[in-house]
Amino acid sequence: MEEQLVPGFRFYPTEEELVGYYLQHKLLNPLDDRFSRIIPVVNIYEHDPWQLP
């Protein structure tokens, strides 16, 4: 079930939130797709530096 966000909603986590919650959960639950939508996996060797998201 995907949540619908209101128009204008922005996601601006702090560095502490990224490391303390999202990245930790992403590492502990690699099969959980919810965190891959927030922190995508990008192969940096397939892109030039100016093309990285």
N, CA, C and O of each residue as an XYZ file, in Angstrom:
212
protein
N       0.846     -1.171      0.000
C       0.000      0.000      0.000
C       0.895      1.239      0.000
O       1.674      1.444      0.931
N       0.788      2.045     -1.018
C       1.603      3.243     -1.139
C       0.833      4.444     -0.613
O      -0.337      4.639     -0.941
N       1.503      5.244      0.207
C       0.863      6.419      0.780
C       0.830      7.546     -0.240
O       1.772      7.726     -1.012
N      -0.250      8.296     -0.238
C      -0.373      9.461     -1.096
C      -0.003     10.695     -0.274
O      -0.552     10.914      0.805
N       0.915     11.488     -0.781
C       1.344     12.689     -0.080
C       0.619     13.900     -0.645
O       0.243     13.929     -1.817
N       0.435     14.882      0.196
C      -0.242     16.095     -0.241
C       0.666     16.873     -1.188
O       1.888     16.795     -1.061
N       0.101     17.619     -2.128
C       0.926     18.427     -3.028
C       1.789     19.405     -2.232
O       1.326     20.014     -1.267
N       3.023     19.545     -2.639
C       3.935     20.456     -1.957
C       4.739     19.812     -0.849
O       5.623     20.451     -0.279
N       4.452     18.551     -0.530
C       5.210     17.867      0.514
C       6.653     17.705      0.058
O       6.913     17.327     -1.085
N       7.585     17.992      0.953
C       9.006     17.840      0.646
C       9.647     16.952      1.697
O       9.238     16.944      2.858
N      10.642     16.216      1.282
C      11.371     15.326      2.175
C      12.771     15.893      2.358
O      13.607     15.789      1.461
N      13.029     16.490      3.508
C      14.331     17.079      3.814
C      14.844     16.527      5.144
O      14.804     17.227      6.156
N      15.321     15.292      5.155
C      15.825     14.736      6.415
C      17.164     15.361      6.788
O      17.939     15.772      5.923
N      17.418     15.423      8.084
C      18.727     15.883      8.544
C      19.728     14.753      8.350
O      19.340     13.612      8.100
N      21.009     15.066      8.464
C      22.035     14.029      8.341
C      21.871     12.979      9.434
O      22.069     11.788      9.192
N      21.513     13.420     10.628
C      21.308     12.475     11.735
C      20.151     11.530     11.439
O      20.230     10.340     11.743
N      19.076     12.050     10.849
C      17.941     11.199     10.497
C      18.325     10.195      9.414
O      17.934      9.029      9.476
N      19.084     10.645      8.432
C      19.499      9.737      7.363
C      20.336      8.585      7.897
O      20.076      7.423      7.586
N      21.330      8.908      8.693
C      22.220      7.869      9.202
C      21.559      7.068     10.316
O      21.647      5.840     10.343
N      20.906      7.756     11.221
C      20.358      7.097     12.395
C      19.126      6.257     12.140
O      18.857      5.321     12.893
N      18.386      6.558     11.121
C      17.158      5.801     10.883
C      17.150      5.145      9.507
O      17.147      3.918      9.401
N      17.146      5.950      8.465
C      16.943      5.408      7.123
C      18.085      4.516      6.667
O      17.848      3.402      6.199
N      19.317      4.987      6.794
C      20.441      4.184      6.331
C      20.613      2.934      7.188
O      20.920      1.861      6.670
N      20.418      3.071      8.483
C      20.527      1.916      9.375
C      19.486      0.854      9.011
O      19.812     -0.331      8.935
N      18.247      1.269      8.788
C      17.203      0.318      8.418
C      17.451     -0.274      7.029
O      17.154     -1.444      6.786
N      17.989      0.528      6.133
C      18.295      0.027      4.788
C      19.359     -1.069      4.863
O      19.267     -2.072      4.155
N      20.360     -0.884      5.710
C      21.417     -1.880      5.844
C      20.944     -3.131      6.572
O      21.361     -4.240      6.238
N      20.079     -2.959      7.563
C      19.601     -4.100      8.339
C      18.512     -4.889      7.616
O      18.331     -6.077      7.883
N      17.789     -4.242      6.706
C      16.689     -4.885      5.975
C      16.870     -4.669      4.475
O      16.103     -3.918      3.872
N      17.867     -5.309      3.858
C      18.154     -5.026      2.444
C      17.022     -5.413      1.491
O      16.970     -4.903      0.372
N      16.129     -6.288      1.900
C      15.036     -6.701      1.018
C      13.799     -5.821      1.158
O      12.845     -5.973      0.395
N      13.803     -4.911      2.115
C      12.665     -4.020      2.329
C      12.730     -2.881      1.314
O      13.633     -2.046      1.370
N      11.786     -2.846      0.400
C      11.799     -1.889     -0.712
C      11.471     -0.457     -0.289
O      11.767      0.480     -1.031
N      10.874     -0.269      0.874
C      10.487      1.082      1.296
C      11.682      2.021      1.381
O      11.570      3.193      1.021
N      12.808      1.533      1.844
C      13.969      2.393      2.028
C      14.725      2.612      0.723
O      15.449      3.598      0.591
N      14.572      1.718     -0.234
C      15.211      1.908     -1.539
C      14.570      3.054     -2.306
O      15.214      3.670     -3.155
N      13.308      3.343     -2.014
C      12.658      4.484     -2.664
C      13.163      5.797     -2.088
O      13.162      6.817     -2.777
N      13.594      5.782     -0.836
C      14.076      7.000     -0.186
C      15.561      7.205     -0.463
O      15.993      8.313     -0.782
N      16.335      6.136     -0.338
C      17.778      6.193     -0.578
C      18.087      5.195     -1.691
O      18.345      4.022     -1.417
N      18.063      5.649     -2.937
C      18.288      4.717     -4.043
C      19.745      4.255     -4.108
O      20.656      4.950     -3.657
N      19.937      3.080     -4.674
C      21.279      2.555     -4.895
C      21.697      2.957     -6.301
O      20.990      2.679     -7.269
N      22.842      3.608     -6.408
C      23.342      4.075     -7.698
C      24.759      3.555     -7.878
O      25.607      3.722     -7.001
N      25.009      2.929     -9.010
C      26.363      2.492     -9.331
C      27.119      3.709     -9.857
O      26.906      4.134    -10.993
N      27.991      4.263     -9.037
C      28.671      5.511     -9.402
C      29.647      5.330    -10.561
O      30.057      6.313    -11.179
N      30.019      4.104    -10.860
C      30.961      3.863    -11.950
C      30.292      3.894    -13.322
O      30.978      3.907    -14.345
N      28.970      3.905    -13.352
C      28.244      3.955    -14.618
C      27.918      5.380    -15.056
O      27.338      5.577    -16.124
N      28.283      6.375    -14.245
C      27.908      7.760    -14.528
C      29.115      8.678    -14.407
O      30.048      8.412    -13.649
N      29.077      9.747    -15.159
C      30.040     10.812    -14.950
C      29.612     11.577    -13.702
O      28.430     11.576    -13.361
N      30.550     12.231    -13.012
C      30.200     12.910    -11.756
C      29.053     13.902    -11.894
O      28.241     14.019    -10.976
N      28.959     14.612    -12.997
C      27.906     15.613    -13.158
C      26.549     14.980    -13.482
O      25.536     15.679    -13.512
N      26.517     13.672    -13.723
C      25.261     12.981    -14.009
C      24.663     12.314    -12.776
O      23.542     11.808    -12.831
N      25.390     12.308    -11.673
C      24.887     11.641    -10.473
C      23.700     12.400     -9.900
O      23.669     13.630     -9.914
N      22.720     11.650     -9.394
C      21.529     12.314     -8.829
C      21.837     13.009     -7.519
O      20.949     13.612     -6.916
